[in-house]
Amino acid sequence: MSLFRSRALLGGLSAFLLFSIGSQALALEAPTGPVILVVSGHITETNVGSAAHFDSAMLQALEQHETVTGTPWHEGRVTFNGPLGRSLLETVGAQGDTMKVTALNDYSSNIPVTDFERHDVILAMSADGRRLRVRDQGPLFVIYPFDEEPSLLNEEVIHRSVWQVKAIEIQ
């Protein structure tokens, strides 16, 4: 192999590594625990076929956020914790405008990707320090920061607040 060709290959590899690290396009590891969320559709990062499967530990490894807010489904203010929606979108390399968010009972809602980009929407995994179970609207509950942004407390956004989330399809 010529010196020129070796340098060209090395330069290309270096550029790829810098791009990958700079854009956080690192390989998505396979889940080791029970899968609680499947993200599919227009994504660039997958770990099972053409989808991205997440267990609880993988979701907890994403950027976390706490939202203290009232909701139409709870009495008083509740402290919700979970990964930021935009962190999930970045992790899977989402490349769409809409998300079809589906619950365990197959209820679904279409949520604009811009909701996750503009607001601190979380996929709540706990409420008031307790892990959300299926009977508590878990394992994942789309929570908007209603108290921080009162304009979000409207019928349209309330319908986007899916609980018992099992899947997100990027469209």
N, C-alpha and C positions, 0 to 999 in steps of 0.2 A: 504494500500500500504506500502510495507516495506521501511525502510530508504535507503537500497541499491538501490532499484528500483527507488525511488524518486531522488536520486543523479544521477543515470544513465540517467534518463529522463532530468533532469536539465542540466547535462553535455552535452548531445546531443543537447539540445536546444541552449545552449551557443555556442557550436561549429558551429551550423547552423547560428546563428546570426552573429558571428564573420566572417564566410566565406561570408555570404551575404553582410555585410557591407564592408569587405575587397575587394570583387570583384565587388562592386557597383551593385550587382544584386538585386536592390530594385524594387518593383512593378512599372510598367509603368502605369501611370494614363491614364484614358480615355480622349480624346480631348474634350474640351468644345466649341470650335469654329469650323468653317468649316475645314474639313480635306483637307490638301494640299499635303500630302505625305503618301503613304502606303508602308511599308517595309514588305516583306514576304520571305518565303523560309526557309533556315537553320538558324533560329534565336531562341533564348531561352526566350526572353522577348516579350510578346505580350499584347495587351489590347483590341483587338476585334477579337474574334475567334483565328485563328492561325497567325494573322498578327499584326503589330504595326502601328497604325494610329497616325499621327501627325498633329496638327494644328499649326498655326504660332507661338503662344506663347510657345508651347512645343519645337519647333525648336530654338526659341530665347533663351530658357533656357539652351540649350547645349553650350559647350565651343565655343565661337565665335572667328573669325579671320578676319583680314582685309588683302586683297591682292590688291596691286596697280600694275597693269600690262596692257600691250597692248594685244589685241586679234585680230584675223583676222576679227572680226565682228564689231569692234569699231574704231573710229578715236582717235589716241593718247592713252594716259594711262588713265585707269579708276580705281576708287577705289571701289572694291567689298567688301561687308560684308556678313557674314553668318556663320553658324556652320561648324566647321571642319568635314570633312567626317569621320575621325577616331573616333570622338566623337559620331557620329551617330551609327557607327558600334559597339562601346563599349556599348552604351545604349541599343541596341537591342540584344546584345549577338550574333553577327554574327559569324557563324561557317562554312564558305565556302571559296573558292578560287577566285570566280568570282561573279560580280554583273551584272545583266541585268538591265540597267537603261532605263526606258521607259518615253517618252514624251507624252504630251496631244494628239498629232497627231499620236500616236502609233509608231513613230520612236524609235528604241532602239539601244543600243550599249552595248557590253560586256566590262566591266572594271575590270581589276585584283584588288582584294582586296588590294594587295601590293601597288597600286598607292595611296590609301588613307592612308596607314600606313607609307610609305616612304616620301611622299610629303605633303605639306600643302594645299591639295585640299579642297575647300569649296563648300558648296551648297549655292551659293550666293542668298541672299534675297533682296539685294539692290545694286545699282550702283550709285556712286557719290552722296550718301545720299538720293536717291529716291528709294522707294519700287519698286521692279520689278513686273510689271503687265504682264499679258499674252502677250499684244502687245509689251512689252519690253523684251521678252524672259524669263519671269517669269512664275509662282511664284518662281521657283528654277532653277538655272543655275549652272551646274558643271564647276567650274573655277579652272584651274591649275595655279600655280605661274610661268607663262611663262617668265617674266622678271628676276625673281630670279634664274630660272633654264632654260636657253635658249635651252638646249637639249630637253626639253619637247615640243618645238614648231616644231612639225613634224606632218605629215598627220595622223599617227596612233592615236596620242593623241588628235589631233583636232577632230577626229571622236568620241572620248570619251567625248568630252565637250558638253554634251546634255543640251539643254535648254528646258524650259517648262516641267521640270521633274514632273511626277505624281507618279511614282512607282519605287521601287528598289526591285529586287528579288535576294536574296543571294543564290548562287548555289554552 
